[in-house]
Amino acid sequence: MDETTAPVGRRGAPDPQQLLTALTTEHFTLQGARSQTIAESSARASIYVFSVSSTLVALGFVAQISAIGDIFNTFALTVLPTLYFLGVVTYIRLVESGAEDYRYGMAINRIRHYYKEIAADRADLFLLSEYDDPKGVFANMGIPFNDDRTPIFAFSTAIAVLNGVVGGGAVAIALGALANASLGLSAGIGAVAALASMIGWVGYADRLLDARATADEPIFPTPASS
């Protein structure tokens, strides 16, 4: 069997120019995919925040028309749980998009490592990191790396906080309307429900991102001295 008919996996070293062309194409594709995750995240977050704003305005109008009575409670207990569900699916997708974006960044760093190998002495012209472990990927995003990678300052966390308040408000209104609970008791239980929602969903994001970050073994880890 000659080289032209041998299986691809058994052929010799790839042609450097062809490999560079393939990696450049892949780099371009990954950059486009990262742009799509950012655009999708921005659109989903905007829709949710707009929905929250619209719901608050609608609740204000209903309160002016019917005061705080059966009509208001019925309307609030219809729209707030629906809004909370929208927040949940928005939050989950934002976290998934963040995990997807991380993997794209990891792949780009591997390609950049090859670019720097080609550049040799002029590798210093590349500003971004070529290491494909979490520290290297986050460094290229301008995000300080920490071992637990908790996304406290990600916009998905802001969505989790807003949605927790929405859920807690729904719980408080339900207690007041259905169980005739006092304002203080309803507000207290609603606050606990809001806090539990925030902690639970941020914890979910932390576990998902940690699983995605460790799913692929780094090929070019950041040196210990860096």
Sequence and secondary structure as in RCSB ss.txt:
>XXXX:A:sequence
MDETTAPVGRRGAPDPQQLLTALTTEHFTLQGARSQTIAESSARASIYVFSVSSTLVALGFVAQISAIGDIFNTF
ALTVLPTLYFLGVVTYIRLVESGAEDYRYGMAINRIRHYYKEIAADRADLFLLSEYDDPKGVFANMGIPFNDDRT
PIFAFSTAIAVLNGVVGGGAVAIALGALANASLGLSAGIGAVAALASMIGWVGYADRLLDARATADEPIFPTPAS
S
>XXXX:A:secstr
  TTTS GGGS S  HHHHHHHHHHHHHHHHHHHHHHHHHHHHHHHHHHHHHHHHHHHHHHHHHHH SSHHHHHH
HHHHHHHHHHHHHHHHHHHHHHHHHHHHHHHHHHHHHHHHHHHHGGGGGG  S    SHHHHHHHTT    TT  
 TTSHHHHHHHHHHHHHHHHHHHHHHHHS   HHHHHHHHHHHHHHHHHHHHHHHHHHHHHHHTTS  SS   TT
 
